[in-house]
Amino acid sequence: DVKVTQSSRYLVKRTGEKVFLECVQDMDHENMFWYRQDPGLGLRLIYFSYDVKMKEKGDIPEGYSVSREKKERFSLILESASTNQTSMYLCASRHRGALEETQYFGPGTRLLVL
Amino acid sequence: DAKTTQPPSMDCAEGRAANLPCNHSTISGNEYVYWYRQIHSQGPQYIIHGLKNNETNEMASLIITEDRKSSTLILPHATLRDTAVYYCIVRVGRGAGSYQLTFGKGTKLSVIP
């Protein structure tokens, strides 16, 4: 089974703090994604990575950056957390060679910024 | 990507089959049907996908009509742990690149003891 793990299930941070969210997958997938999910807005893509050291902006990259130094790990960084970044953050991975768009998600990190 | 229509909610008795419908009348020939579900406070979980033929795996069966304009996800023996929001997504299959998944409102399935 594909396993995608995220470093924390719940996180509470203060406005202005730098926040690191870590995601690790164990299936040698090339593609990795960071989404946020908010009530009424569905899933929104923040950043994705085709492969190691590659990254592309999604729909809402402002206030975020990412790092992909190793194939299995994709980190999301909130440079200076703000209250409007309170959300559920979801990491996903996918095998690049797959014709289908099957993505495997982690359990999510629920971030509260005070 | 083709739009999908799902009922907002359904109930199913524990142990019975849960049949979740999805309409995708504008589906084109190279679009796949995917099903995901999301249990409360967890990440989405891939269930199954198909193009034309019916598919079955350890979690569920997917029945696609001959004209491909609708499909049904079948959970053969629903348990309380199957209570979740189920999303039907229609997407073109691609061999490269990465594309975000867009979930609609889905169907809230409640499995009742």
Interface residues (C-beta under 8 A of the other chain):
Chain A: V4 N31 F33 Y35 G42 L43 R44 L45 F48 S49 Y50 E56 G58 D59 L90 C91 A92 R94 R96 G97 A98 L99 E100 E101 T102 Q103 Y104 F105 G106 P107 G108 R110
Chain B: Y32 Y34 S41 Q42 G43 P44 Q45 Y46 H49 R91 G93 R94 G95 A96 G97 S98 Y99 Q100 L101 T102 F103 G104
